[in-house]
Amino acid sequence: MMDIADIRFTQAGNVMDLIDAILRGEKVPADLPLIRVAARRGHYWCIDNRRCFVYKHCQLGKIPVEVFEWKDNREFELKYRNGFPFRQQTGNGQRAGLIQRTEIPFPRSPVAENALSTFVHLMGPEEQERHEAAIATLRKRREVEAASGTRNSGAEAVMVLLGQKRTSKEAKGEEPLPKTKKKKRKVQQDGEKASETTPPAKRKKKKAAPCLSLGLLFYL
């Protein structure tokens, strides 16, 4: 048990800050913790709803995610049950209710369920139009990058997340540093010293973080 007063927040940014950073190209999903998803009844469900809302609103398409087995993380079941009364209103988890807590103008979003949302200050028509144009520009750029197999921002981070262990020099097409030879060690056998090469330890294959299209479903 811990005193709640001794526990600190790791982040305090709001949703609009993240949306703006993504639209400006300052951040990509690979710069942030992966959103956690698990499959149930033919759909993937997410428990990191703030980031999931941002990615869906910005129409990012395929992103790296962390996939869990449903039973391995109790948070999935708890949030799934909590959201059950609102599932019909949210298109079975395709939208989410939002509560605006700042005076920063918020965009109208097809991902927000108005019946469950409270907005204090929405964008005006001109600002909304500029915002939607920025989303369209970002979507087209990401589609071109995905088709060509490149990412202009956060490319190195994406490679690491996908389990492709490459050095920065290899990513740039340079020659990697030469590998050092494995040292031999002396081992005791029947009272005599013998030299043998230490067998390499078997490495567990790291499960690659799959890229899923943002058809993810929300918990509430």
Buried (B, 14 or more C-beta within 10 A) or exposed (E): EEEEEEEEEEEEEEBBBBBBBBBEEEBBBBEBEBBBBBEEEEBBBBBBBBBBBBBBBBBBBBBBBBBBEBEEBEEBEEBBEEBEEBBEBBEEBBBBBBEBEEEBBBBEBEBBBEEBBEBEEEBEEEEBEEBBEBBEEBBEBBEEBEEEEEBEBBBBBBBEBBEEEEEEEBEEEEEEEEEEEEEEEEEEEEEEEEEEEEEEEEEEEEEEBEBBEBEBBBBB
